[in-house]
Amino acid sequence: YLLCASGDFVKVYSVTTEETLRLMGGHTDLVTGIQLNPHNHMQLYSSSLDGSIKLWDFMDGIPIKTFTVGCKLLALYTLASAEDSVFVIIPKKRERDTYQLVSVKLTKGAGQDLEAKELSVVLGGVGASPKQIAFGREGEYVVSVKDVNLQVYFFKRKLLNRFSLRGVKTKGGDNQFSCVACHPTEDCIATGHADGKIRLWRNFHHRKEYTYSTLHWHHDIVMDLAFSMEGTRLLSGGVESVLVQWHNESSCQKDFLPRLGSPIEYISMSSDGALCCTLHTDNRITIINSNLRFSRSIQGLIKSRDVKTGLLVDPRTKALVMNGEPGHLQFYCLQSDQQLFSLDIVQRQYIHEAGLKQSDLVKVAFSAQGTWLATVEEREEVTDPELELKLWFYEVETQSFKLNTRINTPHDNHITDMCFRDMGELEDDSLILVTAGRDCVFKVWVMVEDTDPEGKYAQQSVSWSCDFVGSYHNYQATNCCFSEDGSLLAVSFEETVTVWDSVTWDLKCTFCHPPGNIRNICFGRLTCSKYLIGATDYGFLCCWNLLTCALEWSAHLNIVVLQPDPLSEHIAAVSWLSKESSLFVFKPNEPRPIYIQRNLCKEKILLAVFVPRDEPETTGSEKYLWLRRSQLFFLTDTQELMTLSTKPLEKRLTPSSKQLAVEESLPVTPFSLLLGKHRRHQSQEDIDLGKLVVHNKHEQASPAVKELLHTPAHVLPSASFLCPIFINSLLISKENKSAEEVADEVEMASEKTEDDSDEERDVTEMEQEDTSHMELLGEMTCKLSKSQEKELRKIRKMDYSWISAF
């Protein structure tokens, strides 16, 4: 297993399949550290900024204990020699940007939630990064690095040694410490520095007689170091995206694993030394064999420097599409929390050098069926930006996009927006693309047949060319969008919204709500298709009626994001005011919002998108009905992707981390589907025959059965203890008799008294009838009429002994 801290959660990955096995949630803030319990490797400690330490059984994803410390925890460390204590980095009280390493005594108690208030300071003046503290051989000492200072504290002798390097940069060198690692079997400390050097410290038990040797290969900061389990190899990584393996602490003996894709932030070794993994700045984990061979890669959502493309949804795969690696477009699956693939748009080698102007992807648009993809890339220049518009066609055979048309300088200035006409793509003349730019025009691009069969792209039958250019009073075009039926095109020119006929390209009408430029526009959908919504940068949300060409209503809101739901009439608007993001969901025909969420998050929301669900979600609350068919996702200015959910945390976690029994609402295997159909068919037969299946209901309601199925196997008592409880829970009590059983008892009693007098029989039957009615209270019974009862008595009095002769 591979354990990883991810936001407020701890993820458990399979090393062999790369799948997310469990998602353990319970912290209310960022998880800052995870460590295996040195006394039980099936358990895990986690620390968080919420001030708590949790002990998990990560095999089942169940929290065992929660220790409340009461202050922010920035890093977590465990030692085998410290049985009931862990080490954490906390801020020093009443001192800003000052941190200390403390030992936390974990309280022993019967409850699950405990307080851990017994703290003892080990080191002061430490760094906030977990990479700047390491524990030495068998936990005898702890090392801390910060700026140009190195501290070593010996636990048994209670001795603290400090060492310092020159703080002045000489000959291009920078002695600032960046990370530290300790040899597992020897007294040796490895430190990484900002200038790319690695120093190996020895004899640091003495303040003046210490020595260090230098290894140097990295040209920039060493971001992390890690020793192998036996200590014969040292691994280092940095911004070069190369993992370096040093042998026997010698600069002459080293191996490389290059082209890992992005800078290496963290390095971790497995407990058996067979594998190591590297965490990269693009939110990716690379698993590497001990012989320095690439094994597997787990790619999360890539954090781009600036998401200029916005958030989009691929119509084919329902994947989230946005900027990925420089010059690439990433397709991210929200269900599996993994990247599907990355499309290289720019097709140029990216050079990691600060200040260098390079081409980047800025705009993306999909056609309605996902057949065509339009991209815009630009290179920022002081005088004249270099623009390139590319049209990509999706090939079913290769299951990828292929470049169809490349258009250099489609506009004379930056392209601000573009969109496809969302109509049926069966006819080529119905598919058009519109781009709007700061050169004060919008352009319409259409597909044309290839007129040069002998040219470079002879195998292609169609290409794209400009069909119409529109403008309005020499104002800059900022936004564009089509109506749901594709008959109208809305283009905003600074303070004015213009509406155009998409067939004749005639200007139909204009809307304006001064002061302020138009920031966002969108058309209503379905029953609200006659409305056009716009938001201004002066703080107004406006709704215009296209039939009356008048303002329907307006609201004073500073809307930064305006996103319509493609499957309903709802529109989501996000406002930003007083450092607070708020969400408003409304229908254009109703000025009053149907859902308001104040203080949605602390960060500013920059982008949002509705992602269609595979199946409509059932919700009991009316205020969440707008989330039935689509799910709303947000992207903040800190590159955090968030979503609104109608389910509590426990129901949203991975099913295997919470329960072992398969339920009807969870994804099932083909065998369980077949078994479920058989059970439903059998249940239907029982209902048709008028049977009351008491035992099935009793099994579902039995707490003993639920406890047996939902409790992890390793904490269950012995089978001899559980067996009597389980058997007794399956037995049917006499009070729960079915209608057939009671009828059989009446029949048996009547046969025993058959030789008695009619008067005694009548009395007996009346008593039995009363008893049966009391026992069948609340159950469905078939009541006979008086004439039927008399007929039944006559049949019972008849002598059937003559049948025995046959």
C-alpha positions in Angstrom: 0.0 0.0 0.0 1.0 3.6 -0.5 -0.4 6.1 2.0 -0.7 9.8 1.0 -2.0 13.0 2.6 -4.4 14.7 0.3 -6.1 17.9 1.5 -8.3 17.0 4.5 -8.1 13.3 3.7 -5.6 10.4 3.8 -5.7 8.2 0.7 -4.7 4.6 0.5 -3.4 3.5 -3.0 -2.6 0.1 -4.3 1.0 0.0 -5.5 0.2 -2.7 -8.1 -3.0 -1.3 -9.6 -2.6 2.4 -8.8 -6.2 2.4 -7.6 -7.5 4.5 -4.7 -8.5 1.8 -2.2 -9.7 4.0 0.7 -10.3 7.6 1.4 -10.1 8.3 5.1 -11.7 11.5 6.2 -12.3 13.1 9.6 -10.0 16.0 9.8 -11.5 19.4 9.3 -8.4 21.1 7.9 -5.3 20.3 5.9 -3.5 17.0 6.8 0.1 18.0 7.4 1.7 14.7 8.3 1.2 10.9 8.3 3.4 8.2 10.0 3.0 4.5 10.5 2.6 3.4 14.1 6.1 1.9 14.9 4.5 -0.6 17.2 1.7 -1.7 14.8 2.3 -1.3 11.1 -1.4 -1.8 10.4 -2.1 1.5 12.0 -1.4 5.1 11.0 -1.0 8.4 12.7 -2.1 11.6 11.0 -1.8 15.3 12.0 -3.7 18.3 10.8 -3.9 22.0 11.0 -7.2 21.5 12.9 -5.0 20.6 16.0 -5.8 16.9 16.2 -3.9 13.7 15.8 -5.8 10.6 14.6 -4.9 7.0 14.9 -6.3 4.9 12.0 -6.7 1.3 11.1 -5.9 2.0 7.4 -6.7 -1.5 6.3 -10.4 -0.9 7.0 -10.3 2.9 7.0 -11.6 3.2 10.5 -10.5 5.9 13.0 -9.4 4.3 16.3 -8.5 7.3 18.4 -8.6 11.1 18.1 -6.2 13.1 20.2 -6.9 16.9 20.5 -3.8 18.9 21.0 -5.4 22.4 20.6 -2.9 24.1 18.3 -1.9 23.9 14.6 0.2 20.9 13.8 2.6 21.5 10.9 4.5 18.1 10.8 4.4 14.7 12.5 7.1 12.3 13.5 7.1 8.9 15.3 9.9 6.9 17.1 9.9 3.3 18.0 11.7 4.2 21.3 8.8 6.5 22.3 5.9 4.2 23.0 3.2 6.6 24.0 4.5 9.8 22.4 4.8 11.5 19.0 6.6 14.6 17.9 5.0 17.6 16.1 5.9 21.0 14.9 3.7 23.8 16.4 3.8 27.6 16.2 5.3 29.3 19.2 2.7 31.3 21.2 2.8 35.1 20.8 5.6 35.0 18.3 5.0 35.2 14.6 6.8 32.8 12.1 8.5 31.0 15.0 8.1 27.3 15.4 9.2 24.6 17.9 9.4 20.8 18.0 7.5 19.4 20.9 6.8 15.9 22.2 3.1 15.1 22.7 2.1 12.4 25.2 -0.8 10.4 23.8 -3.4 9.9 26.6 -4.6 6.4 27.2 -8.3 6.0 27.8 -11.4 4.0 26.9 -13.0 6.7 24.8 -12.4 7.4 21.2 -11.9 11.2 21.6 -9.2 12.1 24.0 -7.2 15.3 24.9 -3.5 15.4 24.6 -2.4 18.5 26.6 0.9 17.2 27.9 3.5 18.8 25.7 7.3 19.1 26.2 9.5 21.3 24.1 12.4 19.5 22.4 13.8 22.2 20.1 13.1 25.8 19.5 13.7 27.9 16.4 13.0 25.2 13.9 11.6 25.5 10.4 8.0 25.0 9.5 8.7 22.4 6.8 8.7 18.7 7.7 11.7 18.2 5.5 13.9 20.4 7.9 13.8 17.9 10.8 15.1 14.3 10.9 15.7 11.8 13.7 19.0 9.9 13.9 20.1 6.4 14.4 17.6 4.5 16.7 16.2 7.8 17.7 19.2 8.9 19.7 19.2 12.4 18.4 17.1 14.8 16.4 18.5 17.2 13.7 17.0 20.6 12.7 18.1 22.9 9.9 16.9 26.5 9.3 18.5 29.3 7.2 22.3 28.6 7.7 22.0 26.9 11.1 22.2 23.2 12.0 21.0 22.0 15.4 21.6 18.5 16.9 19.9 17.5 20.2 20.9 14.3 21.9 18.1 12.8 24.0 20.1 10.7 26.5 22.8 13.3 27.3 20.3 16.2 26.8 23.0 18.0 24.8 22.4 20.6 22.1 25.1 21.3 19.5 24.7 24.2 17.0 26.6 24.6 13.8 26.5 27.5 11.3 27.6 28.1 7.8 28.5 31.4 6.2 25.4 33.3 5.3 27.1 35.4 2.6 26.9 34.1 -0.9 30.4 33.4 -2.3 31.3 32.4 -5.8 27.7 31.8 -6.7 27.1 29.5 -3.8 24.2 29.7 -1.3 24.6 27.9 2.0 20.9 28.1 3.0 19.7 24.7 4.2 16.7 23.3 2.4 16.3 19.7 3.8 17.9 17.1 6.0 18.1 13.3 6.3 19.9 11.0 8.8 21.7 7.7 8.1 19.7 4.8 9.5 22.7 2.8 11.0 25.6 5.3 11.3 26.1 8.8 12.8 25.9 10.7 9.6 23.7 13.6 8.6 23.0 14.6 5.0 21.8 18.2 4.3 20.6 19.8 1.1 21.3 23.4 0.2 19.9 26.1 -2.0 22.8 26.1 -4.4 22.4 22.4 -5.2 25.1 21.1 -2.9 24.7 18.1 -0.5 26.8 18.0 2.7 27.5 14.9 4.7 28.2 15.7 8.4 30.1 13.5 10.7 31.6 13.7 14.2 28.9 16.2 15.2 29.0 15.0 18.8 31.7 17.6 19.2 31.1 21.2 18.6 34.5 22.0 17.1 35.8 18.8 15.7 32.9 18.1 13.3 33.6 17.4 9.6 31.6 17.4 6.4 32.1 16.4 2.8 30.3 17.8 -0.3 28.5 16.2 -3.1 27.4 18.4 -6.0 25.4 17.7 -9.1 22.1 19.7 -8.9 22.3 23.2 -10.4 19.5 24.5 -8.2 18.0 23.9 -4.8 18.0 20.3 -3.4 14.4 19.8 -2.5 14.6 16.5 -0.6 16.9 13.7 0.5 16.4 10.1 1.6 18.7 7.3 2.6 18.0 3.7 1.7 17.0 1.3 4.5 20.5 -0.1 4.8 22.1 3.3 4.3 24.3 2.4 1.3 22.5 4.7 -1.1 21.4 8.4 -0.8 18.6 9.7 -3.1 18.3 13.4 -4.0 15.9 15.4 -6.1 15.3 18.9 -7.2 13.9 21.2 -10.0 15.8 19.3 -12.7 13.1 16.5 -12.6 15.9 14.0 -12.1 16.3 11.5 -9.3 20.0 11.1 -8.4 21.3 8.0 -6.5 24.6 8.4 -4.7 26.6 5.3 -3.8 28.8 5.0 -0.7 28.7 8.8 -0.2 31.0 9.2 -3.2 30.5 11.9 -5.9 32.1 9.6 -8.5 29.5 6.8 -8.0 26.0 8.0 -8.9 23.1 6.9 -11.1 20.3 9.0 -12.6 16.6 8.6 -13.4 15.9 11.5 -15.7 12.8 13.0 -17.4 10.4 12.5 -14.5 8.3 15.3 -15.8 8.4 18.0 -13.1 10.4 19.0 -10.1 10.7 16.5 -7.2 9.3 17.8 -3.9 9.4 14.7 -1.6 11.2 11.3 -1.6 10.0 8.3 0.5 11.4 4.8 0.8 9.3 1.7 1.5 9.9 -0.2 4.7 11.5 -3.2 2.9 13.7 -1.0 0.6 12.3 -2.5 -2.6 10.5 0.6 -3.7 10.8 4.4 -3.4 8.4 7.1 -4.5 8.7 10.7 -5.5 6.1 13.4 -5.2 6.2 16.1 -7.9 5.1 19.6 -8.1 2.5 18.7 -10.7 0.6 16.6 -8.1 2.0 13.3 -9.3 3.5 10.3 -7.5 6.1 8.2 -9.3 6.8 4.7 -7.9 10.4 3.6 -8.7 12.1 0.2 -8.2 15.2 -0.2 -6.1 17.3 -0.5 -9.3 16.2 3.0 -10.3 13.7 1.8 -12.9 10.4 3.5 -13.4 7.5 1.3 -12.1 4.2 3.2 -12.0 2.8 6.7 -11.8 -0.3 8.1 -10.0 -1.4 11.4 -11.5 -3.7 13.7 -9.6 -5.2 17.0 -10.8 -2.3 19.0 -12.1 -2.0 22.4 -10.4 -1.3 24.8 -13.2 0.3 28.2 -12.6 -2.8 29.9 -14.1 -5.9 28.2 -15.4 -6.5 30.4 -18.4 -8.6 28.0 -20.2 -11.3 27.9 -17.5 -13.1 24.7 -16.5 -14.8 22.7 -19.2 -16.4 19.2 -19.5 -15.5 16.8 -22.3 -18.9 15.8 -23.8 -17.5 12.3 -24.6 -15.9 11.2 -21.3 -17.6 13.7 -18.9 -14.0 14.5 -17.7 -13.0 17.8 -16.3 -10.8 19.7 -18.8 -8.4 22.5 -18.0 -4.7 23.6 -18.2 -2.3 20.9 -17.2 1.4 20.8 -17.8 2.8 23.8 -19.6 1.3 23.7 -23.1 -0.9 20.7 -22.3 -4.6 20.1 -21.8 -5.4 17.6 -19.0 -8.5 15.4 -19.0 -9.3 14.5 -15.4 -11.8 11.9 -14.3 -13.7 13.2 -11.2 -15.1 9.7 -10.3 -11.8 7.9 -10.1 -9.8 11.0 -9.0 -7.2 10.3 -11.7 -6.0 11.9 -14.9 -7.3 10.1 -18.0 -4.8 11.6 -20.5 -2.9 14.8 -21.4 -3.1 16.4 -24.8 0.0 18.2 -26.0 -1.4 21.4 -27.7 1.7 23.6 -28.0 4.0 20.7 -29.1 7.1 22.5 -28.0 9.7 21.7 -25.3 9.1 23.7 -22.2 12.2 25.3 -20.7 12.2 25.8 -16.9 13.7 29.2 -16.7 12.3 32.2 -14.9 11.4 35.2 -17.1 11.5 33.3 -20.4 8.5 34.1 -22.6 7.1 30.8 -23.9 3.9 29.7 -25.7 1.0 28.8 -23.4 -2.6 27.5 -23.8 -5.1 30.3 -23.0 -8.5 29.3 -24.5 -10.4 26.0 -25.2 -13.8 25.1 -26.6 -15.6 21.8 -27.3 -18.3 21.2 -29.9 -21.6 19.9 -28.6 -20.8 16.2 -29.2 -17.1 16.5 -28.5 -16.1 15.9 -32.2 -14.2 19.1 -32.5 -11.9 20.9 -30.2 -10.7 24.5 -30.6 -7.6 25.8 -28.8 -5.8 29.1 -28.7 -2.2 29.5 -27.7 -0.2 32.7 -27.3 3.2 33.9 -26.4 3.3 37.0 -24.4 5.3 39.7 -26.0 5.8 43.3 -25.1 4.8 44.8 -28.4 2.8 42.2 -30.3 1.5 38.8 -28.9 1.9 35.7 -31.1 -1.4 34.0 -31.5 -2.3 30.6 -33.0 -5.8 29.1 -33.4 -5.9 25.3 -33.8 -8.9 23.0 -34.7 -8.7 19.4 -33.6 -10.8 16.5 -34.8 -11.6 13.5 -32.7 -10.6 10.2 -34.4 -12.6 7.2 -33.2 -9.9 4.7 -34.5 -7.1 6.2 -32.4 -9.3 7.5 -29.6 -7.5 10.9 -29.6 -7.7 14.3 -31.1 -5.8 15.0 -34.4 -4.8 18.5 -35.6 -7.0 19.5 -38.5 -6.4 23.3 -39.1 -3.8 25.7 -37.8 -4.5 29.4 -38.1 -1.7 31.9 -37.4 -2.7 35.3 -36.0 -6.5 34.8 -36.0 -6.8 38.2 -34.3 -4.6 41.2 -34.1 -4.8 41.2 -30.3 -5.6 38.8 -27.4 -8.5 36.5 -27.9 -10.9 37.0 -25.0 -13.5 34.3 -25.6 -14.7 31.6 -28.1 -17.6 29.2 -28.4 -19.1 26.6 -30.8 -22.7 26.7 -31.9 -24.5 24.0 -30.0 -26.5 22.4 -32.7 -26.7 19.0 -34.3 -23.4 18.1 -36.0 -24.8 15.9 -38.6 -24.7 18.7 -41.1 -21.4 20.5 -41.6 -23.0 23.9 -42.3 -24.5 23.9 -38.8 -21.2 23.8 -37.0 -19.5 27.2 -36.6 -17.0 28.7 -34.2 -16.9 32.3 -33.0 -13.9 34.0 -31.5 -13.9 37.4 -29.8 -10.8 39.6 -29.4 -9.4 42.8 -28.1 -8.9 44.0 -31.7 -12.6 45.1 -31.5 -14.0 42.4 -33.7 -15.5 38.9 -33.4 -14.9 36.4 -36.2 -17.0 33.5 -37.4 -15.2 30.4 -38.6 -16.8 27.7 -40.7 -15.8 24.4 -42.2 -15.0 24.3 -46.0 -14.0 21.5 -48.3 -10.3 21.2 -49.1 -9.6 22.9 -52.4 -6.0 21.8 -52.7 -6.0 18.0 -52.9 -2.3 18.0 -53.9 -1.3 20.1 -50.9 0.3 19.2 -47.6 -3.0 18.1 -46.0 -4.3 16.2 -49.0 -5.8 13.4 -46.9 -8.1 15.9 -45.2 -11.5 16.6 -46.7 -12.4 19.7 -44.7 -10.7 22.7 -43.1 -11.7 25.9 -41.3 -11.7 29.5 -42.6 -13.2 32.8 -41.6 -16.7 33.5 -42.9 -17.7 36.7 -41.2 -16.2 39.6 -39.1 -18.4 41.7 -36.9 -17.8 44.8 -34.8 -19.7 47.4 -32.8 -18.5 51.0 -32.5 -14.9 50.0 -32.4 -15.3 48.6 -28.8 -13.3 45.6 -27.6 -15.2 42.3 -27.8 -15.0 40.6 -24.4 -17.6 37.7 -24.2 -19.6 35.6 -26.7 -22.2 32.8 -26.4 -24.9 31.1 -28.4 -28.5 30.6 -27.5 -29.7 27.0 -26.8 -31.2 26.5 -30.3 -28.2 28.3 -31.9 -30.3 30.9 -33.6 -28.9 33.9 -31.7 -25.3 35.0 -30.9 -24.6 37.3 -28.0 -21.4 39.3 -28.0 -20.4 41.8 -25.3 -18.5 44.9 -26.4 -17.3 46.6 -23.2 -20.6 48.1 -21.7 -22.9 46.8 -24.4 -24.3 43.4 -25.2 -25.2 42.8 -28.9 -27.5 40.1 -30.2 -26.9 38.8 -33.7 -28.8 36.5 -36.0 -26.6 33.4 -36.5 -27.8 32.8 -40.1 -27.8 36.3 -41.7 -25.4 37.9 -39.1 -27.7 40.9 -38.8 -27.6 42.9 -35.5 -31.0 42.3 -33.9 -30.8 44.3 -30.6 -28.5 45.7 -28.0 -28.6 45.9 -24.2 -26.7 48.1 -21.8 -26.6 48.6 -18.0 -24.1 51.4 -17.3 -21.8 52.0 -15.6 -19.3 49.2 -15.9 -18.2 46.7 -18.5 -19.9 43.4 -19.1 -18.0 40.7 -17.3 -20.1 37.6 -18.0 -23.1 36.7 -20.3 -25.2 33.6 -20.8 -28.5 32.6 -22.3 -31.3 30.9 -20.3 -32.2 27.3 -21.2 -35.3 25.2 -21.6 -38.3 27.2 -20.4 -36.1 30.2 -19.7 -34.6 30.4 -23.2 -36.1 33.9 -23.8 -33.8 35.5 -21.2 -30.2 36.8 -21.4 -28.2 37.1 -18.2 -25.2 39.5 -17.8 -23.0 40.6 -15.0 -21.1 43.9 -14.9 -17.8 44.7 -13.2 -19.5 47.5 -11.4 -21.6 45.1 -9.3 -24.8 44.4 -11.1 -26.5 41.2 -12.3 -29.0 41.9 -15.1 -31.7 39.8 -16.8 -33.0 41.0 -20.2 -36.1 39.7 -22.0 -35.3 38.9 -25.6 -39.0 39.1 -26.7 -39.7 42.5 -25.2 -36.0 43.7 -25.5 -36.3 45.2 -22.0 -34.7 44.7 -18.7 -36.6 42.1 -16.7 -34.8 42.5 -13.4 -31.4 43.4 -11.9 -29.6 42.8 -8.6 -26.7 44.6 -7.0 -24.2 41.8 -6.7 -20.5 41.7 -7.5 -20.7 38.5 -9.6 -17.3 37.0 -10.6 -18.6 33.7 -12.0 -21.7 33.0 -14.0 -22.4 29.4 -14.9 -25.6 27.9 -16.5 -26.5 24.3 -15.9 -26.7 22.6 -19.4 -29.4 20.2 -18.2 -31.8 22.5 -16.4 -32.9 26.2 -16.2 -30.7 26.9 -13.2 -27.8 29.3 -13.2 -25.1 29.5 -10.6 -23.7 32.9 -9.7 -20.7 33.4 -7.4 -20.1 36.8 -5.8 -17.0 38.1 -4.1 -17.5 40.8 -1.4 -15.5 41.6 1.7 -13.2 38.6 1.3 -16.1 36.3 1.1 -17.4 34.0 -1.7 -21.1 33.5 -1.8 -23.2 31.3 -4.1 -26.6 32.2 -5.6 -28.6 29.7 -7.7 -31.6 31.1 -9.6 -33.9 30.7 -12.6 -34.0 33.7 -15.0 -37.8 33.9 -14.8 -37.6 34.3 -11.0 -35.6 37.1 -9.5 -35.6 35.5 -6.1 -32.8 32.9 -5.7 -33.8 29.3 -5.0 -30.6 28.6 -3.1 -28.1 30.9 -1.3 -24.9 29.8 0.4 -23.1 32.6 2.2 -19.3 32.3 3.0 -19.0 29.4 0.7 -15.2 29.3 1.2 -12.4 31.6 2.5 -10.7 31.8 -0.9 -11.8 33.7 -4.0 -13.6 31.4 -6.5 -12.3 32.1 -10.0 -14.1 29.4 -12.1 -17.0 27.0 -11.9 -18.6 24.3 -14.1 -21.6 22.0 -14.0 -20.7 18.3 -14.6 -23.6 16.1 -15.6 -24.3 13.1 -13.4 -24.5 9.5 -14.8 -27.7 9.0 -13.0 -30.0 11.6 -11.3 -29.3 11.9 -7.6 -32.2 11.3 -5.1 -32.3 14.0 -2.5 -34.9 14.5 0.2 -34.4 18.3 0.6 -36.1 20.6 -1.9 -33.3 23.2 -1.7 -30.9 20.7 -3.3 -33.2 19.7 -6.2 -31.1 21.8 -8.6 -28.2 19.4 -8.0 -30.2 16.3 -9.1 -28.9 16.1 -12.6 -25.6 18.0 -12.4 -22.9 18.6 -9.9 -21.3 22.0 -9.4 -17.5 22.3 -9.1 -15.4 25.4 -8.1 -11.8 26.3 -8.6 -10.3 28.8 -6.1 -7.4 31.2 -6.5 -5.3 28.7 -4.5 -5.9 26.1 -7.1 -8.2 24.0 -4.9 -11.0 22.2 -6.6 -14.2 22.0 -4.5 -17.8 20.8 -5.0 -21.2 21.0 -3.3 -22.5 17.7 -2.0 -25.9 16.8 -0.6 -24.5 13.7 1.2 -22.7 13.7 4.6 -19.0 12.8 4.8 -19.6 9.2 5.9 -21.7 8.4 2.8 -19.2 10.1 0.4 -16.2 8.1 1.5 -15.1 5.0 -0.3 -17.5 2.2 0.6 -14.8 -0.3 1.4 -13.5 2.0 4.1 -16.8 2.0 5.9 -18.6 -1.3 5.4 -17.8 -4.8 4.3 -21.3 -5.8 3.2 -22.5 -5.0 -0.3 -25.6 -2.7 -0.3 -28.1 -2.1 -3.0 -27.1 1.5 -3.5 -23.4 0.7 -4.2 -21.8 -0.5 -7.4 -22.0 -4.3 -7.6 -20.4 -7.1 -9.6 -22.1 -9.0 -12.4 -22.6 -11.9 -10.0 -24.3 -9.8 -7.4 -26.5 -8.3 -10.1 -27.6 -11.7 -11.1 -28.1 -12.7 -7.5 -30.1 -9.5 -6.9 -32.4 -10.3 -9.8 -33.0 -13.8 -8.5 -33.9 -12.5 -5.1 -36.3 -9.9 -6.5 -37.9 -12.5 -8.6 -38.3 -14.8 -5.6 -39.7 -12.0 -3.5 -42.2 -11.2 -6.2 -43.3 -14.8 -6.4 -43.9 -14.8 -2.6 -46.0 -11.7 -2.9 -48.1 -13.2 -5.7 -48.8 -16.3 -3.7 -49.9 -14.2 -0.7 -47.0 -15.3 1.5 -45.6 -13.2 4.2 -41.8 -13.7 4.3 -41.2 -13.1 7.9 -37.6 -14.5 8.1 -36.3 -12.1 5.4 -37.6 -9.0 7.3 -36.2 -10.4 10.6 -32.8 -10.9 9.1 -32.6 -7.3 7.9 -33.7 -5.9 11.2 -31.4 -8.1 13.3 -28.7 -6.1 15.1 -26.7 -9.3 15.6 -26.4 -9.9 11.9 -25.5 -6.3 11.2 -22.8 -6.4 13.9 -21.4 -9.6 12.5 -21.3 -8.3 8.9 -20.0 -4.7 9.6 -17.4 -5.4 12.3 -13.8 -5.9 11.0 -12.8 -9.6 11.3 -9.6 -8.9 13.4 -11.6 -7.3 16.2 -14.5 -9.9 16.3 -14.7 -12.3 19.3 -14.4 -16.0 18.9 -16.8 -18.0 16.8 -18.0 -20.0 19.8 -19.2 -16.8 21.4 -20.9 -15.5 18.3 -22.6 -18.7 17.2 -25.4 -18.9 19.8 -26.2 -15.2 19.4 -26.3 -15.5 15.6 -28.5 -18.7 15.8 -30.9 -17.1 18.3 -31.2 -14.0 16.1 -32.5 -16.2 13.2 -35.1 -18.0 15.3 -38.7 -16.8 14.9 -40.6 -16.0 18.1 -44.1 -17.3 18.7 -45.6 -13.8 18.6 -44.6 -13.4 15.0 -46.7 -16.3 13.5 -47.8 -16.1 9.9 -51.4 -16.4 8.7 -50.8 -19.9 7.4 -49.4 -21.2 10.7 -52.3 -19.8 12.7 -54.8 -21.4 10.2 -53.0 -24.8 10.6 -53.4 -24.6 14.3 -57.1 -23.9 14.0 -57.5 -26.9 11.6 -55.6 -29.2 14.0 -57.7 -28.1 17.0 -60.9 -28.7 15.1 -59.9 -32.2 14.0 -59.1 -33.2 17.7 -62.6 -32.1 18.8 -64.4 -33.6 15.8 -66.2 -36.3 18.0 -67.5 -33.8 20.5 -70.9 -32.3 20.5 -71.9 -29.6 18.1 -72.4 -27.2 21.0 -68.9 -27.8 22.4 -67.4 -27.5 18.9 -69.1 -24.2 18.3 -67.8 -22.8 21.6 -64.3 -24.1 20.8 -64.3 -22.6 17.4 -65.6 -19.2 18.7 -62.7 -19.1 21.2 -60.2 -20.1 18.6 -61.6 -17.4 16.2 -61.2 -14.8 18.9 -57.6 -16.0 19.6 -56.7 -16.0 15.9 -58.0 -12.5 15.5 -55.8 -11.3 18.4 -52.7 -13.1 17.1 -53.3 -11.8 13.6 -53.7 -8.2 14.7 -52.0 -6.0 12.1 -51.6 -8.8 9.6 -53.5 -9.4 6.4 -56.1 -12.3 6.9 -58.8 -13.8 4.7 -62.1 -13.6 6.6 -64.9 -16.1 5.7 -68.5 -15.2 5.5 -71.1 -16.9 7.7 -72.5 -19.1 4.8 -68.9 -20.2 4.0 -68.3 -21.1 7.6 -71.5 -23.3 7.7 -70.4 -25.1 4.5 -67.0 -25.7 6.0 -68.6 -27.2 9.2 -70.8 -29.5 7.1 -67.8 -30.8 5.2 -66.0 -31.5 8.5 -69.0 -33.5 9.8 -69.0 -35.8 6.8 -67.6 -39.3 7.2 -64.8 -40.0 4.8 -63.8 -43.5 6.1 -65.1 -45.1 2.9 -62.1 -43.7 1.0 -59.8 -46.1 2.9 -61.3 -49.0 1.0 -59.7 -47.7 -2.1 
